[in-house]
Every structure is written in C-alpha cells, then in structure tokens.
Amino acid sequence: MFTFTYATLAAKSRRAEVILVPLLDFLQSVPILGFSITVVFFLAAHARARGGAEMAAIFLIFTSQAWNMAFSFYHSLRSIPDELVRWRAISS
C-alpha cells in the first residue's frame, strides 16, 4: 500500500514529486545508516520480551524493500507514454 500510494502521488502531481522524490531518496539510507540505532532502539524498547530483535528485523526489511519498490513503481508510472495516458483518459 505504501508503494502504490507514495509512487502514484509522486508520479501524478508535479508539486508532490518535487517533495516526495528527494525525501524518498534520503529515506532509502535509513536501513544502512540507521541499522545499529534501530536495533538498539527495538532491543531497549522490548528489553523484557523476546520480540525486540524480530521487530528490528521486520522494520529493517520493510524499509529496505519499501524504498526500492516505491522508486521502481514511480519510474514505471513516469515511463508510460503520453499517448497512452491521453487515450486512457479519453476512453474512460
């Protein structure tokens, strides 16, 4: 849902694109730069439970995949020829 919403908004609105694409580019560094901080945070937040490491892994996997999928879908939407976009809008 994140990928479809974020990428569609960035591809369809020029104003949103100016903000969302650089933000997405910055946020894709979170899994790499924030690995140790994220793991420490989740382990500290769930010190008595065993779920801290699992939650950290899920968060890092999600963020690693989410940025890649969002960029891929965004560029897929941007590469649709204008002729197809106009034809689809006319035929609807």
Secondary structure, 3 states (H helix, E strand, C coil): CHHHHHHHHHHHCHHHHHHHHHHHHHHCCHHHHCHHHHHHHHHHHCCCCCHHHHHHHHHHHHHHHHHHHHHHHHHHHHCCCHHHHHHHHHHC
